[in-house]
């Protein structure tokens, strides 16, 4: 969320009343086992601030110290509100350890996938997007994807990716951004020997994915999950957003007042709508 500071605590000296800021939804404790090892997203005492559908919100002191950031000059509140999901995308791409020109297959073409495309292109990757919704695939192209694969027209996604990679080896890396067991399994089949797989889409608790363990072992395939963001990725997200690295119109297609939020969610419960900025 983003807005204007209406009041600051007596001990706060880094922010001021009237300042335009973006507020993130969490902050790490800095002192637990995971924070001390440089993985604050896994903090045992992660402080959360969920929900922003209000005219005013009190931000806890710890989040204020870590994850309230002044907005770059000229950045809209709508664009700033994308800092949190974009920071998550940058986290995933950083863990991919990209080499310039590598081909990354991205499974999924939803809103989060478009932010992943922007993060991948900022890292110098060639991006293939796999999906089933023609409209979303066109949005992926507009976001910067180099090629899209419509799994309705080309149901064999593995063959489709191999045809589009050097030596038909498969993708150098795969990011799964759907969060289903079957697409987790597909990701293993799409990657080349020695490739990396980022399991970005979270599955429901208790989900089981069946993968080819023989291939993972003998072809040295690396799989890893990515969760949440870090303050450093938030700062990077704001910098890239200020540079126009993300076309916000591909993610936010309307502005609505606070009193229309419930109706908006009800009307779009079954739809694949773009995001709406709630403006007060």
RAPE-V496681 format. One record per helix or strand of 2 or more residues. SS is the DSSP state (2 for helix, 1 for strand). FROM is the first residue (numbers start at 1). TO is the last residue. If there is no record, write none. Layout:
[[SS FROM TO] [SS FROM TO]]
This chain:
[[1 2 4] [1 20 23] [1 26 27] [2 33 36] [2 40 42] [1 47 48] [2 61 67] [1 68 70] [2 77 80] [2 83 96] [1 103 107] [2 111 122] [1 126 131] [2 134 143] [1 147 150] [2 157 163] [2 166 168] [1 171 176] [2 181 190] [1 191 199] [2 213 218] [1 222 225] [2 231 242] [2 248 250] [1 252 256] [2 258 267] [1 275 278]]
